[in-house]
């Protein structure tokens, strides 16, 4: 292969020229090279290693570019970054690293290109292309990374125990790459992750979530979560999921394994949405089943109010992982809380009032809720599967029909509290709430249309019941 094809963008010639002016050798390394060889499209991130000062090279490159971009310098790490067109380029001086037991932040010394390749996480990320004018485009592959790319294998350049213990985030990265690229983790590496899994505790929650999100965003995210569980990492990161694993049996009665069911739901929803928060809702929709699981002779296995319990757990989980406690979290909470509602509807005759209530309660999230519930049907019985999906189709049609007619999504009552107060000469009081609730219920039940005239008429009747006088 002619590796010069990877270096056609003008930025590489500028880097090569700038390095020559400083009498430095420079290389493009890591993800850019890997993704070019995998033909994964145009990379937007480029890592450049200089044998010497990466910061000096970045400044020289900026000087030689027509746009004269601003150079961001990170002195602590000896790195610099600049943006050119839509590409982010990071520069670092070649270095060797050593680690202490309780930190993934290395002690850094200047080093050779080989030292720099030794410190890389995986052989497929240690591939480098020479940018010097005399050897432009030559590949440097000291660990047979090309072979591992061809064989679809994730493998560490050095002893995996050293690689993973030094920086335990690499364990998550190994699983993330296996999930994203559909690669296998080499067995020695897999055993090493299991052996070192407890070391994940020294990694910040924010860094863990970045990798988790990338696993969740994979085409088949279950691959990553099965590896997380197999290696023991899931126990430290999302114990709410490992608690779902296993099947209990009492008096010959069993329940399904909710962990594997959850992963099926996640894979199902991944076929229909790239929304990471909707995928999180699929991942967490059953977490309330572990703490609510009970057995009785009369009812067998039950999980009463698991949706309510699960929605409370979502907040605690997001808080623990330092995830956003904003509208994203509320979205996941709401979907977990309502996750069984459309399924119950799909089991019965679908009435207008039931659909109105669903739309009223779900509001703007109703389409996402339906997508989640369709993904939640994992039965292997074709007759049951088709029945549920046909019923969901009817529910979706009813939602469109009811919404067009009754407009109950993001419901605003046709009669306001102010109008009730004015009509009955009331000050703020309990009666206003009672009347508004009666109007809302009548609209949701289909007893009156969602219109002012009908609502005003009902308001007068309800006021009369409460002994209020119409002025």
PyMOL commands that set and color helices and strands:
alter all, ss='L'
color gray80, all
select helices_A, chain A and resi 3-7+10-21+31-37+54-64+75-77+113-118+123-125+145-151+160-166+169-181+187-202+205-216+222-231+233-237+239-242+258-270+276-284+288-292+306-320+327-337+341-347+352-375+382-406+417-424+430-444+452-465
alter helices_A, ss='H'
color red, helices_A
select strands_A, chain A and resi 26-29+45-50+72-74+79-84+87-93+95-98+107-110+128-130+139-140+153-154+184-185+249-250+253-254+294-296+300-302
alter strands_A, ss='S'
color yellow, strands_A
deselect
rebuild
show_as cartoon
